[in-house]
Amino acid sequence: MSTPIEALLSGILFALASWLPMNPEGEWVSSLVRSYHSFLVPAYLGVTFAVMFHYRERFSTLSLKAMRGIYEAELKYLFFATLFTVLIGFPLLECPIGITGKESAIVNVLIGMLIVLLALNTPKKNPLKELDKKLPEQPSILDALSGGVLQGFALLEGVTRTGIVTLGLLLPGHSGRKALEWGFLISPAYFVLRLLQLGNWESSGPAWIPFLAFLSAFLTTLLLIPLLEKLAERWEKPFLIAFGLIAIAYALEVMM
């Protein structure tokens, strides 16, 4: 039977692995707590509700404006990024593509390396940045396409969602703060698909024990998201270097 401590630790670890460039369902993370996998569903619900709560004012403002016929760029971004996530991700739920742990680790290493390279050296000629600047709104349809499509592909086993989406939004030349924030905003679409992929879930013990996993994932997310956004805004270059190195270190740990 799972213990309350295991539930609390599982929620905290899950939230950390969800918002850092790691995989919350990876073997390395799950090996740290004995009953980790039994708390995946409440932990997913915890991070999902935390995102909705953290950005509640923005979501409500965009919704109220939409009811008055005002469709702001950020609302269009959320809609199309969610649509692209579903179009790419849902088929992967029905017909999953087999990918080994080492293959996904190699992908994560490449993601981390590219983030570090972008932080160290901004390309003088960036076709994506030039194209994005020509689009009338920010975030643009290009941002929705890159964020949504890459988020859908993150449903492949072991690929870091936060890492690949952040990379996709850094490539058009956006700041680290915007890349993180826009990636966080569209994350509920991914979490819902993952919950569908996990299927039915039943608690093996008292209901209050998995609730602790939900609560710890919820509270950890509420603390971590604004912290990451502030760090990315204040110390963008060292933050992105550290962010990429975390993805590389995590992937190498998986490979070893």
C-alpha positions, 0 to 999 in steps of 0.5 A: 500500500502506498504511503502519504510520503510517497504520494507527496514526493511523487507529486513534487517530482512529477511537477519538477519533471513536467516543467523542467526539460525532463520526462515525468514518466521516465524510468529515472524519475519514477525510480526515485519513489516506489509507488510513483506510477500509481500517482500519475493520474492525480499528479497530471490533474494537479499540474493541469489545474495549477496551470489553469489557476495560475493563468486564470485572469489571462484565460478569463480576459481572453474569453470575455473579449472573445464573447464580445467578438474581439479575438486577440493574438494570444487567444488565436495562438491558444486555439491553433496550438491546441488544435495542432497538438490534438491533430498530431498527438491523438493519432499517436494515442491510437497508433503509438509509434515504438521508440526506445528509451535510448532513442528518446534520450538521443532526441532529448540530448539534441534538444538540450544542445540546440537550446544551449547553442541558441543561448550562446550564439544567436544566428545572424540569419534566421529565416524563421525569425524573419518570417515571424516578424512579417506576420501581423500578430504575436504570438503568430500562427507560426508560433502556434504551429511550432508549439502545437506540432512539437507538443503533439510529438512530445507524446512519443515515449520519453520525449521532453515536452517542455524542452521540445516546445521551448526549443520550438518557440526559441527558434523564431527568435523569441525571448526565453521568457516568452518561449517558456510562458507560451509553452506553459499556456498550451500545456493543458492540451498535452496533459489531457491527451496524456490522461486519455492515454493512461486510461482508467485509474483507480486508487488502491487505498484511501482517496486522501492519499492520491489527493496528496499527490494532486495537491503537491503537484498543484502547489509545486507548479504554482511555485515553479512556473513564476520562478522559471519565468522570472529567472528566464527574464532576469538572466536569460542567457545563463538560464537557457544554458542551464535549461539545456544542460538539464535536458542533456544531463537527464538524457545521459542519465537515461542512456546510462 
